[in-house]
Structures are given as structure tokens and as C-alpha cells.
């Protein structure tokens, strides 16, 4: 009965989504059924069927079992011996859930995924309507490459919080990254029906449609968001869409409008980060075919004047100078990397690639060694260093670094690099194993090890094209 009621709620949302899409964008073709009596994405994740009808709920890993009942409320006493009323206890409960959420954030930042999972699970058990905890839990599983589990969490989350746009949008983004386009569209539509013109929804959905080659649909989504307010990421996406279609005038008009209309909190001056986002996006367009590279340099200089310590801006300038053939200027900019304000290791990676390209692999490795000390949670740094070590002939060190990258975050790039390295090894060699990881017996063939790694990579990121190509190449050569 609960599943039927939940399905009905989701059906209403889907029906509303269909109405909104048909009336606003007019791109749902006649005869196409957008929603049946169950939303396909949710049904697949949370239910089993018999003869096409919903019969029972499949048990979900994160089933709600710790919900506080009225009886438990009456049983819980405060320090003075009084029985708190529901409003008081509700306040206490929210405070407890908020504290669990904060503890989970700290645990996740330290790489303690198990602890973070337990804390968030406790939180949604205490308060099933806490969308923040559901979202954090789903993203935790997604970041670990556990997409099936993340899908279950999202499904349970939107059932408990059907009006939470952020849950629907984040689920849609995950499905889009997994190349589940039809499912992603359904989920984006459900989010859009709840909050038409939501910039996060329109931006992510528009990027999907642009990737799928439907520029009119992407443009309509971006404009729907910009009708509400100027939003830097949406303006950039619209400008890049117009430029990709060959309309540089429309692209420039979008960026100019964005810079004029951008506002900060409360209608005040725009935040520097948002202005920088627009300037960098416009600069990328001006470097494109038929555009104006000189203007691109001016826009990058403006961005640096807005935020002089931004690693994002410094990286864009360094790579721009390198593309122009000014390697000396580019190196001078890269050497300021430690002075910049970072959110990840992206600029260190780019600096290392730059040095390797110009014949200084030892310098590149040293840069990444230092970067891993500064940004210990960035999984891309050991993966990049592993490739440099592999090129230098340090096979064992490369394998260790690929494993470290995977421990930080299961990612297709590290799995593919490790698998290719395994496939080139002599039969009988053992790959180094870490705690809790599979190790291979000496008699196992390198090809078997490589296949196992490729399969794990596909599980972590089913939509990773280079991994598929690498896997196919190994099989073709077998």
C-alpha cells in the first residue's frame, strides 16, 4: 500500500512535468509517453514488477528503521523529568540530525566513507524528511562508484522528500553521467515541474541536451533559467552553445548581457567568483574558430584583476600563453602555483603536464609529489604521477599510485591505466595489493588481472569512453 501511495505521488509529479514541458518548451513529441503510472527511473530502482504492475517494494539498503514514534516521544524525558512536547522534541531531533550531518562531512573529508555512511544513515533514520542527508548519502555512494546503491538512496530520498528539487536534479545528473539519457530526462523533467526555471536544473539539463545535439532544447532551458535572473554558469553555457553553432554575435551578446545584469546576494554587487566565471567562459569562446584571441587575452587579464589569487584564473592564463607559443611566460605563471588559492589539484596537474611536455619529467614528478602533500584528497594527482612513473619505467611505483588514486575515489582513468600496465606485464607477476583489496595469485595471467581491473573501472564509471576503448584494444590484441 505504501508503495502504491508513493508511486501515485511520483505519477502526479511526472504528469505535471509533462504539462509544463509541453506548454513551455513544446518539444515533447505527440504520442511519446513521458510518464506511465510509475516513473520508470524510480520504479526500476525501488520496485519489482509482475506482469507489468507494481507488486511489492524491493528492500532498500537504507530502509527507515529508526523513526521516532509518538510512544517514543512520550517515553523520552528531559533533565527535569518533564515529557517534552512534539514541538520541543522536533527541535531536538533537527539539532541531532544537523549534528550527524556535520560529523559525516568531517568523516567524508578525512576519507572515512564507512563512518560518513553510518552517520548519514542514522540521520535519515531519525528524520526521513531531511533532504540534505539523503543528498549527501547518495553523493557519497556515487563518489565511491557505487551507482546502484546511490540510485537506491536517491529513490528512497525522493519518496520521502518528493518536493526536494535538489534530490531530483542530482539524481538526474548522475544518470546523465552514466549515459542513461532517457532516465536523466525524466528526472530533470520532474525537477523542472517542481520549480520551473530553476537554474541548477536548467543548466544541467541544457548541458545534456547540448551534448545530445538538441541545441534548440538546450537554448530554451538556458533562457528559462535566465528569465528568472542572471546566473553565471547558465550564461556561459548559453554563450558556448551559440558559439558552437557558429553564431559568435549571439554568444558575445549573451556574455555582455551577463556581465551587465549579474547581481550578488540581495541585489548587491556580483560575487568575484561569478564575474570570473563569465570572463573565463567568454575568453574560451574568443579563442575558438573565427574569434579574437587578442580579446581572449584581455578578458583573462580582467579576470585576474577581479581575483588575483585564483588558481582557476592563473591556470587559464598559463595555458593560454602556452597555446600562443609563449612557453617562458607560461612557465612563470605556473611557478606561482603554490601562491594561488586552490580548491583542488587541477593547476598542479597542468603544471606537471607542461613540464613533461617540455622534456622535464623529473620536475613534473617532483611537482606532483609536492601537490599530493598539499591536496591529499585529490584522486587525480596520484593517477597523474603514476603515469609519469610508468613512463619512467618505475612499474611498481606506478601501480602503487594508481591504487592510491582508486582508494581516494574509484575512477575509470586510474583503473584503465593500471589495467593497461598489467596487460603488459609478464605472466606470473603479482600486482601490489593494499589493505582490503584483492590481490592476485602468482599463477594468474596478466590479462586476467587487466580484465578484472577494466570491469571494476566500468562499474565505477560506465560511461567512460576511453576505458571502453582501452579494454577493446587489450581484447583485440589478446
C-alpha positions as CSV (number, residue, x, y, z in Angstrom):
1,X,0.0,0.0,0.0
2,X,2.8,2.4,0.9
3,X,4.5,1.7,-2.5
4,X,1.3,2.4,-4.3
5,X,0.8,5.7,-2.5
6,X,4.4,6.7,-3.2
7,X,4.0,5.8,-6.8
8,X,0.9,7.9,-7.1
9,X,2.8,10.9,-5.7
10,X,5.5,10.4,-8.2
11,X,3.0,10.0,-11.0
12,X,1.4,13.4,-10.2
13,X,4.9,15.0,-10.3
14,X,5.5,13.3,-13.7
15,X,2.2,14.4,-15.1
16,X,2.9,18.0,-14.0
17,X,6.3,17.7,-15.7
18,X,4.7,16.7,-19.0
19,X,2.2,19.6,-18.8
20,X,5.0,22.1,-18.1
21,X,7.3,20.8,-20.8
22,X,4.6,20.7,-23.5
23,X,3.3,24.2,-22.6
24,X,6.7,25.9,-22.0
25,X,9.1,24.3,-24.5
26,X,6.9,22.4,-26.9
27,X,9.5,19.7,-27.5
28,X,7.7,16.6,-26.3
29,X,6.5,14.9,-29.4
30,X,3.0,13.7,-29.7
31,X,2.5,10.1,-29.0
32,X,5.5,9.8,-26.7
33,X,4.5,8.8,-23.2
34,X,6.6,10.7,-20.7
35,X,5.2,9.1,-17.6
36,X,3.3,5.9,-17.0
37,X,1.6,5.1,-13.8
38,X,5.1,4.8,-12.3
39,X,8.1,6.9,-13.1
40,X,10.4,4.5,-14.8
41,X,13.6,5.6,-13.1
42,X,12.1,5.3,-9.6
43,X,10.3,2.1,-10.4
44,X,13.5,0.4,-11.7
45,X,15.4,1.4,-8.6
46,X,12.8,0.7,-5.9
47,X,10.4,-1.9,-7.0
48,X,9.9,-5.2,-8.7
49,X,7.1,-5.9,-11.2
50,X,4.9,-8.8,-12.0
51,X,3.1,-8.8,-15.4
52,X,3.9,-5.1,-15.7
53,X,2.3,-4.0,-12.5
54,X,3.8,-3.0,-9.2
55,X,3.5,-5.8,-6.7
56,X,5.9,-5.1,-3.8
57,X,8.8,-2.9,-2.8
58,X,12.3,-4.3,-3.1
59,X,14.1,-3.9,0.3
60,X,16.3,-0.8,0.1
61,X,19.6,-0.7,1.9
62,X,18.7,2.5,3.6
63,X,15.2,1.5,4.9
64,X,13.9,3.7,7.6
65,X,14.0,1.8,10.8
66,X,15.0,4.4,13.4
67,X,12.0,6.7,13.1
68,X,10.8,8.1,16.4
69,X,7.2,7.2,17.2
70,X,4.7,9.0,19.3
71,X,5.2,6.4,22.0
72,X,8.9,7.0,22.0
73,X,8.3,10.7,22.2
74,X,6.3,10.2,25.3
75,X,8.9,7.9,26.8
76,X,11.8,10.4,26.3
77,X,12.1,12.7,29.3
78,X,14.3,15.8,29.6
79,X,16.6,16.5,32.5
80,X,13.8,18.0,34.7
81,X,11.6,14.9,34.4
82,X,9.1,16.5,32.1
83,X,7.9,14.8,29.0
84,X,8.8,17.2,26.1
85,X,6.0,18.0,23.7
86,X,6.3,17.2,20.0
87,X,7.5,20.7,19.0
88,X,10.3,20.6,21.6
89,X,11.3,17.1,20.6
90,X,11.2,18.1,16.9
91,X,13.6,20.9,17.6
92,X,15.9,18.5,19.5
93,X,15.6,16.0,16.6
94,X,16.5,18.5,14.0
95,X,19.5,19.6,16.0
96,X,20.6,16.0,16.3
97,X,20.3,15.3,12.6
98,X,22.2,18.5,11.8
99,X,25.0,17.4,14.1
100,X,25.1,14.0,12.5
101,X,25.3,15.7,9.1
102,X,28.2,17.9,10.2
103,X,30.1,14.8,11.6
104,X,29.5,13.0,8.3
105,X,31.0,15.9,6.4
106,X,34.1,15.8,8.5
107,X,34.4,12.0,8.2
108,X,34.0,12.1,4.4
109,X,36.6,14.8,4.1
110,X,39.0,12.5,6.0
111,X,38.3,9.7,3.7
112,X,36.3,7.7,6.3
113,X,33.5,6.7,4.0
114,X,32.2,4.0,6.3
115,X,31.8,6.4,9.2
116,X,30.2,9.0,7.0
117,X,27.7,6.5,5.6
118,X,26.8,5.3,9.1
119,X,26.2,8.9,10.4
120,X,24.1,9.9,7.4
121,X,22.1,6.7,7.6
122,X,21.4,7.4,11.2
123,X,20.3,10.9,10.3
124,X,17.8,9.8,7.6
125,X,16.5,7.2,10.0
126,X,15.8,9.8,12.7
127,X,14.3,12.3,10.2
128,X,13.3,10.8,6.9
129,X,12.3,14.2,5.6
130,X,15.9,15.6,5.8
131,X,16.7,16.1,2.2
132,X,20.3,17.3,2.9
133,X,21.2,14.0,4.5
134,X,19.6,12.0,1.6
135,X,21.6,14.0,-0.9
136,X,24.9,13.7,0.9
137,X,24.4,10.0,1.3
138,X,23.6,9.5,-2.4
139,X,26.6,11.6,-3.4
140,X,28.8,9.6,-1.0
141,X,27.9,6.4,-2.7
142,X,28.2,7.9,-6.1
143,X,31.7,9.2,-5.3
144,X,32.7,5.7,-4.3
145,X,31.5,4.3,-7.7
146,X,28.5,2.5,-6.0
147,X,26.0,3.8,-8.6
148,X,23.4,1.1,-8.0
149,X,23.4,1.9,-4.3
150,X,23.3,5.6,-5.0
151,X,20.3,5.1,-7.2
152,X,18.5,3.3,-4.3
153,X,19.3,6.2,-2.0
154,X,18.0,8.7,-4.5
155,X,14.8,6.7,-5.0
156,X,14.2,6.5,-1.2
157,X,15.1,10.1,-0.8
158,X,12.6,11.4,-3.4
159,X,9.9,9.1,-2.0
160,X,10.4,10.7,1.5
161,X,11.0,14.2,0.1
162,X,9.1,14.3,-3.2
163,X,9.2,18.2,-3.4
164,X,13.0,18.4,-3.0
165,X,14.2,19.7,-6.3
166,X,17.9,19.2,-5.4
167,X,17.4,15.4,-5.0
168,X,15.7,15.1,-8.3
169,X,18.3,17.2,-10.0
170,X,21.3,15.4,-8.5
171,X,19.8,12.0,-9.4
172,X,19.3,13.3,-13.0
173,X,22.9,14.5,-13.2
174,X,24.2,11.1,-12.0
175,X,22.1,9.3,-14.7
176,X,23.3,11.7,-17.4
177,X,26.9,10.9,-16.4
178,X,26.2,7.2,-16.6
179,X,24.8,7.8,-20.1
180,X,21.3,6.9,-19.1
181,X,19.8,9.7,-21.2
182,X,16.2,8.7,-21.2
183,X,16.1,8.3,-17.4
184,X,18.0,11.5,-16.9
185,X,15.5,13.4,-19.0
186,X,12.6,12.0,-16.9
187,X,14.2,13.1,-13.7
188,X,15.2,16.5,-15.0
189,X,11.6,17.0,-16.1
190,X,10.3,16.0,-12.7
191,X,12.6,18.6,-11.1
192,X,11.6,21.2,-13.6
193,X,8.0,20.6,-12.9
194,X,8.5,21.3,-9.2
195,X,10.5,24.5,-9.8
196,X,10.2,25.8,-13.4
197,X,13.3,27.8,-14.4
198,X,15.4,26.5,-11.5
199,X,19.0,27.5,-12.7
200,X,20.6,24.3,-11.4
201,X,18.1,22.1,-13.2
202,X,18.1,24.1,-16.4
203,X,21.9,24.3,-16.6
204,X,22.5,20.6,-16.1
205,X,19.6,19.6,-18.3
206,X,20.7,22.0,-21.0
207,X,24.2,20.6,-21.0
208,X,22.8,17.1,-21.5
209,X,20.7,18.3,-24.4
210,X,23.6,20.2,-26.0
211,X,25.7,17.0,-25.7
212,X,22.9,15.1,-27.4
213,X,22.8,17.6,-30.3
214,X,19.5,19.2,-29.4
215,X,20.6,22.9,-29.4
216,X,17.0,24.3,-29.5
217,X,16.0,22.4,-26.4
218,X,19.2,23.4,-24.6
219,X,18.7,27.1,-25.6
220,X,15.1,27.0,-24.3
221,X,16.2,25.6,-21.0
222,X,19.0,28.2,-20.5
223,X,16.7,31.0,-21.4
224,X,14.0,29.7,-19.0
225,X,16.6,30.0,-16.2
226,X,17.8,33.4,-17.3
227,X,14.3,34.7,-17.3
228,X,14.4,34.5,-13.6
229,X,17.8,36.0,-13.0
230,X,21.3,36.2,-14.5
231,X,23.3,33.2,-13.4
232,X,27.0,32.9,-14.4
233,X,27.1,29.2,-15.3
234,X,24.0,29.4,-17.4
235,X,25.2,32.5,-19.3
236,X,28.5,30.7,-20.0
237,X,26.6,27.6,-21.2
238,X,24.4,29.7,-23.5
239,X,27.3,31.6,-24.9
240,X,29.3,28.4,-25.6
241,X,26.2,26.9,-27.2
242,X,25.8,29.8,-29.6
243,X,29.5,29.9,-30.4
244,X,29.4,26.1,-31.1
245,X,26.6,26.8,-33.5
246,X,28.6,29.4,-35.4
247,X,26.8,32.5,-34.0
248,X,29.6,34.5,-32.4
249,X,27.5,37.6,-32.3
250,X,24.8,35.9,-30.2
251,X,27.5,34.4,-28.0
252,X,29.1,37.8,-27.3
253,X,25.7,39.3,-26.7
254,X,25.0,36.7,-24.1
255,X,28.2,37.4,-22.3
256,X,27.8,41.1,-22.4
257,X,24.3,40.8,-21.1
258,X,25.5,38.5,-18.3
259,X,28.2,41.0,-17.2
260,X,25.7,43.9,-17.2
261,X,22.9,42.0,-15.3
262,X,24.9,39.9,-12.9
263,X,24.0,40.6,-9.3
264,X,25.2,39.4,-5.9
265,X,23.2,38.5,-2.8
266,X,20.4,40.9,-2.0
267,X,20.8,42.6,-5.4
268,X,24.2,43.9,-4.5
269,X,27.5,43.8,-6.5
270,X,28.2,40.4,-8.1
271,X,30.5,38.0,-6.3
272,X,34.0,37.9,-7.8
273,X,33.8,34.2,-8.5
274,X,30.7,34.7,-10.6
275,X,32.2,37.6,-12.6
276,X,35.4,35.5,-13.1
277,X,33.2,32.6,-14.4
278,X,31.8,34.8,-17.1
279,X,35.1,36.3,-18.1
280,X,36.8,32.9,-18.4
281,X,33.9,31.5,-20.4
282,X,33.9,34.4,-22.8
283,X,37.7,34.1,-23.2
284,X,37.3,30.4,-24.2
285,X,34.9,31.4,-26.8
286,X,37.2,34.1,-28.2
287,X,39.9,31.5,-28.7
288,X,37.6,29.5,-30.9
289,X,37.4,29.4,-34.7
290,X,36.9,32.7,-36.3
291,X,37.0,34.6,-32.9
292,X,39.5,37.1,-31.5
293,X,42.5,35.6,-29.5
294,X,43.6,39.2,-28.6
295,X,40.3,39.8,-27.0
296,X,40.7,36.5,-25.1
297,X,43.9,37.7,-23.5
298,X,42.2,41.0,-22.5
299,X,39.3,39.0,-20.9
300,X,41.8,36.8,-19.0
301,X,43.6,39.9,-17.7
302,X,40.3,41.3,-16.5
303,X,39.6,38.1,-14.7
304,X,42.9,38.2,-12.9
305,X,42.3,41.8,-11.8
306,X,39.0,40.6,-10.3
307,X,40.6,37.7,-8.4
308,X,44.4,37.9,-8.4
309,X,44.9,34.8,-6.3
310,X,42.5,32.4,-8.1
311,X,44.2,29.2,-9.3
312,X,41.4,28.9,-11.8
313,X,42.3,32.2,-13.4
314,X,46.1,31.7,-13.2
315,X,45.7,28.3,-14.9
316,X,43.6,29.7,-17.7
317,X,46.3,32.4,-18.3
318,X,49.2,30.0,-18.2
319,X,47.6,27.6,-20.7
320,X,46.6,30.5,-22.9
321,X,50.2,31.7,-23.1
322,X,51.4,28.2,-23.8
323,X,48.9,27.8,-26.7
324,X,50.2,31.1,-28.1
325,X,53.8,29.7,-28.0
326,X,54.9,31.8,-25.1
327,X,56.4,28.9,-23.0
328,X,58.6,31.3,-20.9
329,X,55.6,33.4,-19.8
330,X,53.5,30.2,-19.2
331,X,56.2,28.7,-17.0
332,X,56.5,32.0,-15.0
333,X,52.7,31.8,-14.4
334,X,52.9,28.1,-13.5
335,X,55.7,28.7,-11.0
336,X,53.3,30.9,-9.0
337,X,51.1,27.9,-8.4
338,X,51.9,27.5,-4.7
339,X,50.9,31.1,-4.1
340,X,47.5,30.6,-5.6
341,X,44.2,29.8,-3.8
342,X,43.2,26.2,-4.7
343,X,40.2,24.1,-4.3
344,X,41.8,21.0,-5.9
345,X,45.0,19.9,-7.6
346,X,44.0,21.0,-11.1
347,X,46.7,23.6,-11.6
348,X,49.4,21.3,-10.2
349,X,48.3,18.7,-12.7
350,X,48.5,21.2,-15.5
351,X,51.9,22.4,-14.4
352,X,53.2,18.8,-14.3
353,X,51.9,18.2,-17.8
354,X,53.6,21.4,-19.0
355,X,57.0,20.4,-17.6
356,X,56.7,16.8,-19.0
357,X,55.8,18.2,-22.4
358,X,58.9,20.3,-22.5
359,X,61.2,17.4,-21.5
360,X,61.4,17.7,-17.7
361,X,59.7,14.6,-16.4
362,X,61.6,14.6,-13.1
363,X,60.5,18.1,-12.4
364,X,56.9,17.0,-13.2
365,X,57.1,14.2,-10.7
366,X,58.5,16.5,-8.1
367,X,55.6,18.9,-8.7
368,X,53.1,16.2,-8.2
369,X,54.8,14.8,-5.1
370,X,54.5,18.3,-3.5
371,X,50.9,18.6,-4.8
372,X,49.9,15.4,-3.1
373,X,51.1,16.7,0.2
374,X,49.2,20.0,-0.3
375,X,46.0,18.4,-1.7
376,X,45.9,14.9,-0.1
377,X,42.3,14.2,-1.1
378,X,42.6,14.8,-4.8
379,X,42.5,11.5,-6.6
380,X,43.7,12.9,-9.9
381,X,47.2,13.7,-8.5
382,X,48.4,10.1,-7.8
383,X,46.9,8.9,-11.0
384,X,48.8,11.6,-13.0
385,X,52.0,10.8,-11.1
386,X,51.5,7.1,-11.7
387,X,51.5,7.7,-15.5
388,X,54.8,9.7,-15.2
389,X,56.4,6.9,-13.1
390,X,55.2,4.4,-15.6
391,X,56.7,6.3,-18.5
392,X,60.0,6.4,-16.5
393,X,60.0,2.6,-16.1
394,X,59.0,2.6,-12.4
395,X,56.3,0.0,-12.8
396,X,55.8,-0.9,-9.1
397,X,55.7,2.7,-8.1
398,X,53.1,3.4,-10.8
399,X,50.9,0.6,-9.6
400,X,51.1,1.9,-6.1
401,X,50.0,5.3,-7.2
402,X,47.1,4.0,-9.3
403,X,45.9,2.1,-6.3
404,X,46.2,5.2,-4.1
405,X,44.1,7.1,-6.6
406,X,41.4,4.4,-6.5
407,X,41.4,4.3,-2.8
408,X,40.7,8.0,-2.7
409,X,38.0,7.7,-5.3
410,X,37.2,4.8,-7.6
411,X,37.8,6.3,-11.0
412,X,37.9,4.9,-14.5
413,X,41.1,6.7,-15.5
414,X,43.2,5.0,-12.8
415,X,41.6,1.6,-13.4
416,X,42.3,1.9,-17.1
417,X,45.9,3.0,-16.6
418,X,46.5,0.2,-14.1
419,X,44.8,-2.4,-16.3
420,X,46.9,-1.4,-19.3
421,X,50.0,-1.7,-17.2
422,X,49.0,-5.1,-16.0
423,X,48.3,-6.3,-19.5
424,X,51.9,-5.5,-20.5
425,X,53.5,-7.4,-17.6
426,X,55.0,-10.9,-17.8
427,X,52.8,-13.8,-16.7
428,X,53.2,-14.8,-13.1
429,X,53.9,-11.3,-11.7
430,X,51.8,-10.2,-8.7
431,X,50.3,-6.7,-8.6
432,X,50.8,-4.9,-5.3
433,X,47.8,-5.1,-3.1
434,X,46.6,-2.8,-0.3
435,X,44.6,-3.5,2.8
436,X,41.1,-4.8,2.0
437,X,41.9,-5.0,-1.7
438,X,42.0,-8.0,-3.9
439,X,45.5,-9.5,-4.6
440,X,46.3,-11.8,-7.4
441,X,47.8,-15.3,-7.2
442,X,51.1,-15.7,-8.9
443,X,49.7,-18.2,-11.4
444,X,47.1,-15.7,-12.7
445,X,47.8,-14.3,-16.1
446,X,48.3,-10.5,-16.5
447,X,45.4,-10.5,-19.0
448,X,43.0,-11.8,-16.3
449,X,44.2,-9.1,-13.9
450,X,43.7,-6.5,-16.6
451,X,40.2,-7.7,-17.3
452,X,39.3,-7.6,-13.7
453,X,40.5,-4.0,-13.4
454,X,38.7,-3.0,-16.6
455,X,35.5,-4.4,-15.2
456,X,35.9,-2.5,-11.9
457,X,36.5,0.6,-13.9
458,X,33.3,0.1,-15.8
459,X,31.4,-0.3,-12.6
460,X,32.9,2.9,-11.3
461,X,32.1,4.9,-14.4
462,X,30.0,3.0,-17.1
463,X,30.1,6.0,-19.4
464,X,33.9,6.4,-19.6
465,X,34.6,6.1,-23.3
466,X,38.5,5.9,-23.1
467,X,38.2,3.0,-20.7
468,X,36.0,1.1,-23.2
469,X,38.4,1.8,-26.0
470,X,41.4,0.6,-23.9
471,X,39.5,-2.6,-22.9
472,X,38.6,-3.3,-26.5
473,X,42.3,-2.7,-27.6
474,X,43.5,-5.2,-25.0
475,X,41.0,-7.8,-26.0
476,X,41.8,-7.3,-29.7
477,X,45.5,-7.9,-29.0
478,X,44.8,-11.0,-26.8
